[in-house]
Amino acid sequence: MNKPALVVIGNGMAGMRTVEELLKLAPEMYDITVFGAEPHGNYNRIMLSPVLAGEKQMDDIMINSREWYVQNGITLHAGDPVEHIDRRNRVVRARSGLSVRYDRLLIATGSKPFIIPVPGHQLKGVLAFRDIQDVESMLAMARNHRHAVIIGGGLLGLEAANGLQRQGMSVTVVHVSDALMNQQLDKPAAQLLQKALEAKGLKFLMNAQTEEILGPDRVTGVRFKDGSVIPADLVVMTAGVRPNIELAKAAGLHCDRAIVVDDTLQTYDPRVYAVGECVQHRSATFGLVAPIWDQARVCGAHLAGAGVRRYVQQTSPTRLKVTGVELYSVGDFIGGEGSEDLVLRDARRGVYKRLVLKGGRLMGAVLYGDVKDGPWYFKLIQSGADIAAMRPTLLFGEALCARAA
């Protein structure tokens, strides 16, 4: 008896984690075919920064080698992305012309870097920071060039800046806001981070709007709206990502900002599922690993016929280590009407903590330098525990609160 066919579009972390979850529950259920745009097995995209910094090699960040696919009976077409989905006949067609029929389809096309469409954005030397090829291009540029400009002061931009500086380049980070990592940190923590990174030799232009990337055929500089110009041999765009949904839209799947899915990660077509950065669930899109792993567990279970799970969005903490500085943020760490702040600043130790309280409950936290109590604060937020009794010692962490109790 022929097995049903499962086709997976996307060989990245979300799609392959879903396949792994499926194989745990029903290893013999499907004939599985995977199409990937990159000519590699599945690798840990989060670890591209250590590769750029020279701390790891590509072999160190591979999750599933080509042998893994063979061992699990999976047909991998690497470097051959799907370009068309025929939902009527349940067939996908790849760039090579290869067509494969499916009974179930899993779309995990991820996201695409947003390239700011300023004049000169197509010049040689303008790159994103998204995949192995980007890292290899940056490493090649660093060997022969001096000046790098990073556009975007979020986590990815700071990791690119650190890596290129470690490769010997002079690096300037350009950010449109007045605070680094403004999605994850409040202003005081962002200022501490900027000061620490400046001490390591990175340069910053804040509140800066890029007007043009200069050069006749390759990058020579960047001009800003105030008329100022800085030299650049390499420009790395890290100004955000957009869900990669063009293939799904062309197939007639319901899309808003991303591919709309229900609590089982099923699209409006019951034969088609989607996971990862390309999906939209209850108006939200996703970029962190934790919710995507949750999606993979739910989707894998439904594909395996064990469909009792439902995907439920949960608050996810952000724990980061940016060039040696540890950060942690979770919940509503800005606050508003009716909220109050507990703040600890220890400049000598490089420690900053801000807790946002409302109605005797902890609503959010930002930790800089000392993050060991982050998971405990996260539990307090999740449980909605009454923290009134421990308020005097809450800033000093779980151990002191336990002793006080």
PLY file of the C-alpha trace (Angstrom):
ply
format ascii 1.0
element vertex 405
property float x
property float y
property float z
element edge 404
property int vertex1
property int vertex2
end_header
0.00 0.00 0.00
1.39 3.38 -1.00
2.03 5.86 1.77
0.52 9.33 1.55
2.96 11.96 0.31
4.08 14.85 2.50
5.90 17.67 0.71
7.74 20.28 2.76
8.55 23.63 1.17
11.46 25.06 3.14
14.45 23.25 4.61
14.97 25.62 7.53
14.62 25.27 11.28
10.81 25.52 11.49
10.02 23.02 8.74
12.58 20.45 9.81
11.64 20.73 13.49
8.06 19.93 12.45
9.29 16.90 10.48
11.29 15.76 13.52
8.17 16.01 15.70
6.21 14.02 13.11
8.88 11.31 12.95
8.76 10.88 16.74
5.05 10.05 16.55
4.65 8.36 13.16
8.02 7.59 11.55
6.55 5.39 8.79
3.40 7.35 7.99
4.49 9.42 4.96
6.76 9.48 1.97
8.45 12.81 2.72
9.98 15.13 0.15
11.72 18.37 1.18
12.58 21.29 -1.08
15.10 23.88 0.09
16.34 27.08 -1.53
19.87 26.70 -0.13
22.27 23.96 -1.30
22.80 22.57 2.22
21.25 20.39 4.85
19.37 22.06 7.70
21.49 24.38 9.86
21.01 26.60 12.91
20.48 30.07 11.46
20.76 31.61 14.93
24.41 30.51 15.04
25.46 32.39 11.90
26.75 35.21 14.13
29.45 33.04 15.79
30.47 31.85 12.31
30.87 35.48 11.19
32.85 36.25 14.34
35.19 33.31 13.67
34.07 31.42 16.80
32.47 28.52 14.90
32.72 26.80 11.54
29.81 25.84 9.29
30.08 22.17 10.28
29.51 23.21 13.90
26.05 24.66 13.20
24.56 21.93 11.01
21.44 20.38 12.59
20.56 17.72 10.00
23.23 16.51 7.63
22.37 14.99 4.25
22.92 11.58 5.84
20.10 12.29 8.31
17.63 12.70 5.45
18.76 9.41 3.90
18.54 7.58 7.25
14.97 8.80 7.72
13.86 8.00 4.18
13.42 11.67 3.28
14.05 12.87 -0.27
15.89 16.22 -0.15
16.06 18.60 -3.10
18.51 21.20 -1.81
19.14 24.31 -3.88
15.91 23.74 -5.83
13.16 25.97 -4.42
9.50 25.41 -5.21
8.15 28.08 -7.57
4.54 26.96 -8.05
1.83 25.21 -6.05
-1.07 23.66 -7.99
-3.66 23.11 -5.25
-6.28 21.72 -7.64
-4.04 18.83 -8.69
-1.99 18.82 -5.44
1.34 19.24 -7.20
4.35 21.47 -6.51
6.82 22.46 -9.21
10.43 23.39 -8.44
12.79 25.73 -10.27
14.47 22.74 -11.97
11.13 21.74 -13.49
10.69 18.80 -11.12
7.05 18.22 -10.15
5.99 16.27 -7.05
2.47 15.36 -5.96
1.36 15.78 -2.34
-1.40 14.56 -0.06
-0.30 16.94 2.67
1.75 20.09 2.13
3.79 21.94 4.76
4.90 25.48 3.94
7.86 26.77 5.94
9.25 29.51 3.72
10.34 31.73 6.61
11.00 35.40 6.06
13.02 37.65 3.80
15.31 40.49 4.89
13.91 43.95 4.29
16.26 45.87 2.02
15.62 49.59 2.39
14.85 50.79 -1.17
17.12 53.83 -1.11
19.13 54.79 -4.22
22.17 52.50 -4.45
20.65 49.57 -2.56
21.48 47.26 -5.48
25.18 48.15 -5.61
27.81 45.48 -5.14
28.75 45.36 -1.48
25.19 45.79 -0.14
24.19 42.61 1.69
21.63 41.20 4.08
22.53 38.97 7.03
20.26 36.00 6.59
22.01 32.87 5.33
25.30 31.06 4.82
25.98 32.84 1.52
25.63 36.24 3.23
28.16 35.23 5.88
30.60 33.89 3.29
30.30 37.16 1.32
30.92 39.26 4.44
33.97 37.20 5.40
35.37 37.63 1.88
34.79 41.40 2.02
36.43 41.66 5.45
39.65 40.19 4.11
40.19 43.03 1.64
38.18 46.02 2.82
38.18 48.38 5.78
34.87 50.20 6.40
31.58 48.47 7.22
28.23 50.18 7.83
25.41 48.27 9.52
21.93 49.72 8.91
19.74 48.68 11.83
20.53 48.66 15.54
18.55 45.57 16.56
20.03 42.29 17.72
20.98 41.12 14.23
22.69 44.41 13.42
24.73 44.36 16.61
25.77 40.75 16.01
26.84 41.62 12.46
28.77 44.62 13.79
30.54 42.50 16.39
31.43 39.80 13.87
32.83 42.22 11.29
34.81 44.07 13.94
36.26 40.75 15.06
37.29 40.24 11.42
39.25 43.51 11.54
36.82 45.99 9.99
36.01 49.47 11.26
32.26 49.31 11.94
29.56 51.98 12.24
26.02 51.03 13.27
23.29 53.30 11.88
19.94 53.29 13.69
16.79 55.26 12.92
15.75 55.38 16.61
17.52 56.96 19.58
17.85 53.60 21.40
19.44 50.30 20.36
17.28 47.17 20.38
14.22 49.30 21.06
11.90 46.27 20.63
13.59 44.40 23.49
15.02 47.06 25.83
13.94 50.26 27.54
16.04 53.39 27.03
18.25 53.15 30.13
19.24 49.57 29.31
19.81 50.52 25.66
22.08 53.38 26.72
24.12 51.07 28.93
24.47 48.64 26.03
25.57 51.36 23.64
28.16 52.63 26.10
29.54 49.11 26.59
29.77 48.51 22.83
31.42 51.88 22.23
34.06 50.89 24.78
34.76 47.87 22.56
35.36 50.13 19.56
32.03 50.14 17.73
30.71 53.48 16.43
27.05 54.53 16.37
24.93 57.03 14.46
21.56 57.32 16.20
18.39 58.99 14.84
20.01 58.67 11.42
18.00 58.20 8.23
19.81 56.73 5.25
19.18 58.71 2.06
21.55 57.10 -0.46
24.21 54.42 -0.78
27.03 55.88 -2.85
29.20 54.33 -5.53
29.48 53.99 -9.31
29.32 50.18 -9.39
30.18 49.14 -5.84
29.69 50.80 -2.45
31.96 53.71 -1.50
29.89 55.48 1.15
26.52 56.24 2.75
24.75 59.61 2.72
22.16 60.59 5.34
19.22 62.97 5.25
21.17 65.64 7.11
23.71 65.66 4.25
26.51 63.93 6.14
28.49 61.14 4.45
30.55 58.28 5.90
32.85 55.91 3.97
31.69 52.33 3.37
33.14 49.35 1.53
30.38 47.08 2.83
26.78 47.89 3.82
24.79 45.26 5.75
21.03 45.75 5.92
19.55 44.48 9.19
16.43 46.66 9.24
13.97 43.84 9.83
12.35 40.97 7.92
9.08 40.34 6.12
7.19 37.00 5.99
7.95 35.18 2.74
4.43 34.60 1.44
4.58 35.22 -2.33
4.38 31.51 -3.17
1.38 31.00 -0.87
-0.40 34.09 -2.22
0.12 32.96 -5.81
-1.44 29.59 -4.84
-4.56 31.37 -3.59
-4.01 30.64 0.11
-5.51 33.18 2.49
-2.80 35.65 3.51
-2.79 38.88 5.47
0.61 40.04 6.67
1.54 36.35 6.55
-0.11 32.98 5.81
-3.18 32.78 8.03
-3.39 29.55 10.07
-5.73 28.19 12.74
-4.86 26.61 16.10
-3.66 23.42 14.36
-1.37 25.39 12.00
-3.70 24.48 9.15
-4.38 27.03 6.41
-7.81 27.59 4.88
-6.94 24.62 2.64
-7.17 21.60 5.01
-4.42 19.77 3.12
-1.94 22.61 3.60
-0.17 23.51 6.84
2.32 26.30 7.56
4.77 27.00 10.40
7.39 29.54 11.38
8.08 33.11 10.38
5.79 32.87 7.34
2.61 32.36 9.39
0.06 34.58 11.08
-1.93 33.15 13.98
-4.65 35.23 15.61
-3.16 38.42 14.11
0.37 37.72 15.41
3.53 36.89 13.47
6.60 35.22 14.94
10.36 35.61 15.00
11.54 33.94 18.19
12.47 30.27 18.45
10.24 29.33 21.42
6.83 29.96 19.76
8.02 28.37 16.51
9.05 25.21 18.39
5.58 25.16 19.95
4.07 25.43 16.46
6.25 22.54 15.27
5.02 20.29 18.10
1.37 21.02 17.36
1.71 20.75 13.58
3.78 17.57 13.79
1.14 15.97 16.00
-1.68 16.85 13.59
0.23 15.56 10.59
0.78 12.33 12.55
-2.96 11.97 13.15
-2.60 12.69 16.87
-4.49 15.95 16.58
-5.42 16.77 20.15
-3.03 19.67 20.58
-3.81 23.30 19.86
-1.29 26.08 19.41
-1.67 28.70 22.13
0.36 31.88 22.00
2.34 32.54 25.13
4.52 35.40 26.28
8.08 34.55 25.36
11.06 36.03 27.18
13.98 37.40 25.19
17.33 36.29 26.61
20.29 37.49 24.62
24.03 37.74 24.86
25.21 40.64 22.72
29.00 40.78 22.38
29.45 39.51 25.92
26.66 41.56 27.53
23.73 39.57 28.90
20.20 40.92 28.49
16.74 39.65 29.43
13.34 41.17 28.79
9.81 39.86 29.11
6.25 41.12 29.25
5.20 44.77 29.37
8.45 46.41 30.42
7.39 49.94 29.40
4.27 50.27 31.57
1.56 52.92 31.42
-1.29 54.40 33.40
-1.64 52.74 36.80
1.72 50.94 36.66
4.80 51.59 38.77
8.49 50.87 38.29
11.06 49.31 40.56
14.53 50.22 39.29
18.02 49.18 40.35
21.12 50.76 38.84
24.64 49.70 39.74
26.94 51.48 37.30
30.13 50.06 38.79
28.98 46.46 38.30
27.23 47.24 35.01
23.86 46.03 36.32
20.43 47.49 35.58
17.02 46.05 36.49
13.57 47.44 35.87
10.40 45.71 37.04
6.95 46.99 36.05
4.16 46.34 38.56
0.43 46.87 38.36
-2.28 45.91 40.84
0.09 43.85 42.97
1.25 41.80 39.98
4.50 41.76 38.02
3.80 42.82 34.41
7.26 43.03 32.83
11.01 43.04 33.42
14.20 44.28 31.80
17.52 42.97 33.11
20.98 44.09 31.97
24.23 42.52 33.13
22.66 40.25 35.79
19.96 38.05 34.25
19.98 34.97 36.52
16.57 35.79 38.01
14.93 36.32 34.61
13.20 32.90 34.48
11.82 33.45 38.00
10.39 36.84 37.05
8.91 35.18 33.96
7.14 32.59 36.14
5.72 35.36 38.32
4.36 37.12 35.22
2.88 33.92 33.80
1.22 32.86 37.05
-0.10 36.32 37.91
1.16 35.78 41.46
0.48 38.44 44.09
3.90 39.96 44.76
2.81 42.56 47.34
4.50 40.74 50.24
7.85 40.47 48.44
7.80 43.95 46.91
10.59 45.35 49.18
13.02 42.64 48.06
11.69 41.81 44.58
14.51 43.63 42.76
17.12 41.55 44.57
15.92 38.24 43.22
14.41 34.92 44.17
16.94 33.91 46.84
16.51 37.06 48.91
12.73 36.98 48.53
12.68 33.38 49.74
14.77 34.26 52.80
12.57 37.27 53.55
9.48 35.07 53.36
0 1
1 2
2 3
3 4
4 5
5 6
6 7
7 8
8 9
9 10
10 11
11 12
12 13
13 14
14 15
15 16
16 17
17 18
18 19
19 20
20 21
21 22
22 23
23 24
24 25
25 26
26 27
27 28
28 29
29 30
30 31
31 32
32 33
33 34
34 35
35 36
36 37
37 38
38 39
39 40
40 41
41 42
42 43
43 44
44 45
45 46
46 47
47 48
48 49
49 50
50 51
51 52
52 53
53 54
54 55
55 56
56 57
57 58
58 59
59 60
60 61
61 62
62 63
63 64
64 65
65 66
66 67
67 68
68 69
69 70
70 71
71 72
72 73
73 74
74 75
75 76
76 77
77 78
78 79
79 80
80 81
81 82
82 83
83 84
84 85
85 86
86 87
87 88
88 89
89 90
90 91
91 92
92 93
93 94
94 95
95 96
96 97
97 98
98 99
99 100
100 101
101 102
102 103
103 104
104 105
105 106
106 107
107 108
108 109
109 110
110 111
111 112
112 113
113 114
114 115
115 116
116 117
117 118
118 119
119 120
120 121
121 122
122 123
123 124
124 125
125 126
126 127
127 128
128 129
129 130
130 131
131 132
132 133
133 134
134 135
135 136
136 137
137 138
138 139
139 140
140 141
141 142
142 143
143 144
144 145
145 146
146 147
147 148
148 149
149 150
150 151
151 152
152 153
153 154
154 155
155 156
156 157
157 158
158 159
159 160
160 161
161 162
162 163
163 164
164 165
165 166
166 167
167 168
168 169
169 170
170 171
171 172
172 173
173 174
174 175
175 176
176 177
177 178
178 179
179 180
180 181
181 182
182 183
183 184
184 185
185 186
186 187
187 188
188 189
189 190
190 191
191 192
192 193
193 194
194 195
195 196
196 197
197 198
198 199
199 200
200 201
201 202
202 203
203 204
204 205
205 206
206 207
207 208
208 209
209 210
210 211
211 212
212 213
213 214
214 215
215 216
216 217
217 218
218 219
219 220
220 221
221 222
222 223
223 224
224 225
225 226
226 227
227 228
228 229
229 230
230 231
231 232
232 233
233 234
234 235
235 236
236 237
237 238
238 239
239 240
240 241
241 242
242 243
243 244
244 245
245 246
246 247
247 248
248 249
249 250
250 251
251 252
252 253
253 254
254 255
255 256
256 257
257 258
258 259
259 260
260 261
261 262
262 263
263 264
264 265
265 266
266 267
267 268
268 269
269 270
270 271
271 272
272 273
273 274
274 275
275 276
276 277
277 278
278 279
279 280
280 281
281 282
282 283
283 284
284 285
285 286
286 287
287 288
288 289
289 290
290 291
291 292
292 293
293 294
294 295
295 296
296 297
297 298
298 299
299 300
300 301
301 302
302 303
303 304
304 305
305 306
306 307
307 308
308 309
309 310
310 311
311 312
312 313
313 314
314 315
315 316
316 317
317 318
318 319
319 320
320 321
321 322
322 323
323 324
324 325
325 326
326 327
327 328
328 329
329 330
330 331
331 332
332 333
333 334
334 335
335 336
336 337
337 338
338 339
339 340
340 341
341 342
342 343
343 344
344 345
345 346
346 347
347 348
348 349
349 350
350 351
351 352
352 353
353 354
354 355
355 356
356 357
357 358
358 359
359 360
360 361
361 362
362 363
363 364
364 365
365 366
366 367
367 368
368 369
369 370
370 371
371 372
372 373
373 374
374 375
375 376
376 377
377 378
378 379
379 380
380 381
381 382
382 383
383 384
384 385
385 386
386 387
387 388
388 389
389 390
390 391
391 392
392 393
393 394
394 395
395 396
396 397
397 398
398 399
399 400
400 401
401 402
402 403
403 404
